[in-house]
Amino acid sequence: MLISFILVSCETDTDPDIQDYQSEYIGTWDCSEKTGMHAPQFYEVSIVAGANSNSIIINNLYQAGTAVEATINGGFNLDIPQQTSENISFIGSGSANANFGQINLNFTADDGSAGQDVIEAILVK
């Protein structure tokens, strides 16, 4: 009995399953812009995996054929760092709900012609 206790206590501890948050975002989403120069505006975006496990690419954001990279923070939060896609400058943030059925995005888009467009958008799977 002492030997079985020693064998059991010597087993290596394993980390609990780490959730793959990136895969939760991947797919086709219906986007509804609630604010902004073109609101209300409805269109589809597709989200694909980025270069690493904490990165996603949002395609067609702002309905302009764009590819905007976002960083996943803590699983449910997104940061859109300053970047330019299709001659439009983007920056913003967002968050997903608990079951990843909805993403709320707040971002600015600036094409250099009419100043910054401040957008609140909701993405739904």
C-alpha positions as CSV (number, residue, x, y, z in Angstrom):
1,M,0.0,0.0,0.0
2,L,2.9,2.4,0.8
3,I,4.3,1.8,-2.7
4,S,1.0,2.7,-4.4
5,F,0.8,5.9,-2.4
6,I,4.4,6.8,-3.5
7,L,3.5,6.0,-7.2
8,V,0.4,8.1,-7.1
9,S,2.1,11.0,-5.4
10,C,4.9,11.0,-7.9
11,E,2.6,11.6,-10.9
12,T,3.3,14.8,-12.8
13,D,0.8,17.6,-12.4
14,T,-0.7,18.7,-15.7
15,D,-2.0,22.1,-16.4
16,P,-5.8,22.4,-16.8
17,D,-6.9,22.6,-20.4
18,I,-6.1,26.0,-21.9
19,Q,-9.0,27.3,-24.0
20,D,-8.2,28.0,-27.6
21,Y,-9.8,31.5,-27.7
22,Q,-8.7,32.1,-31.3
23,S,-10.9,29.4,-32.7
24,E,-13.9,30.9,-30.9
25,Y,-13.6,34.0,-33.1
26,I,-13.0,32.3,-36.4
27,G,-16.0,32.3,-38.8
28,T,-18.5,34.4,-40.6
29,W,-20.2,37.2,-38.7
30,D,-23.1,39.6,-39.4
31,C,-21.9,43.1,-38.7
32,S,-24.3,45.9,-37.7
33,E,-22.8,49.4,-37.4
34,K,-24.8,51.3,-34.8
35,T,-22.9,54.6,-35.1
36,G,-20.7,56.2,-37.6
37,M,-21.1,58.2,-40.8
38,H,-22.7,55.3,-42.7
39,A,-24.9,53.9,-39.8
40,P,-27.0,52.0,-39.8
41,Q,-25.0,49.7,-42.0
42,F,-25.2,45.9,-42.3
43,Y,-22.7,43.5,-43.9
44,E,-20.7,40.3,-43.3
45,V,-17.2,40.0,-42.0
46,S,-15.1,36.9,-41.8
47,I,-12.6,36.3,-39.1
48,V,-9.6,34.1,-39.7
49,A,-6.6,33.1,-37.6
50,G,-3.7,35.5,-37.4
51,A,0.0,34.8,-37.3
52,N,-0.1,33.5,-33.7
53,S,-2.6,32.1,-31.2
54,N,-3.4,35.6,-29.8
55,S,-4.1,37.2,-33.2
56,I,-7.1,37.3,-35.5
57,I,-7.8,39.0,-38.9
58,I,-11.1,40.7,-39.4
59,N,-11.9,40.8,-43.1
60,N,-14.2,43.4,-44.6
61,L,-14.4,45.5,-41.5
62,Y,-16.1,48.9,-42.4
63,Q,-17.4,47.1,-45.5
64,A,-14.3,48.2,-47.4
65,G,-12.5,44.9,-48.3
66,T,-10.1,45.5,-45.4
67,A,-8.0,43.0,-43.4
68,V,-7.7,44.3,-39.9
69,E,-5.6,42.5,-37.3
70,A,-6.8,42.3,-33.7
71,T,-5.0,41.0,-30.6
72,I,-6.9,38.7,-28.2
73,N,-6.4,39.7,-24.5
74,G,-7.7,37.5,-21.7
75,G,-9.8,35.6,-24.2
76,F,-12.8,37.9,-24.3
77,N,-11.2,41.2,-25.1
78,L,-9.8,42.5,-28.4
79,D,-7.3,45.3,-29.2
80,I,-7.1,46.7,-32.7
81,P,-3.8,48.5,-32.8
82,Q,-3.2,51.4,-35.1
83,Q,-2.9,50.1,-38.7
84,T,-3.8,50.8,-42.2
85,S,-5.7,48.6,-44.6
86,E,-7.1,49.6,-48.0
87,N,-5.9,53.2,-47.3
88,I,-8.1,53.4,-44.2
89,S,-6.5,53.8,-40.8
90,F,-8.0,51.8,-38.0
91,I,-7.7,51.7,-34.2
92,G,-10.0,50.3,-31.5
93,S,-11.1,47.6,-29.2
94,G,-13.8,45.1,-28.5
95,S,-15.1,42.3,-26.4
96,A,-16.9,39.0,-26.9
97,N,-19.8,37.8,-24.7
98,A,-19.4,34.7,-22.6
99,N,-20.5,32.2,-25.3
100,F,-18.7,34.0,-28.2
101,G,-22.0,34.5,-30.0
102,Q,-21.6,38.3,-30.1
103,I,-18.7,40.7,-30.3
104,N,-19.0,44.4,-29.6
105,L,-16.4,46.6,-31.4
106,N,-15.6,50.3,-31.0
107,F,-13.2,51.6,-33.5
108,T,-12.2,54.6,-35.6
109,A,-11.7,54.5,-39.3
110,D,-10.0,57.4,-41.2
111,D,-9.6,57.4,-44.9
112,G,-8.2,60.9,-44.9
113,S,-11.1,62.6,-46.6
114,A,-13.7,63.5,-43.9
115,G,-12.0,63.0,-40.6
116,Q,-12.2,60.1,-38.3
117,D,-15.4,58.0,-38.4
118,V,-16.2,56.7,-34.9
119,I,-18.0,53.4,-35.1
120,E,-19.8,51.1,-32.6
121,A,-20.5,47.8,-34.3
122,I,-22.0,44.5,-33.1
123,L,-21.0,41.2,-34.7
124,V,-23.2,38.2,-34.4
125,K,-22.6,34.6,-35.5
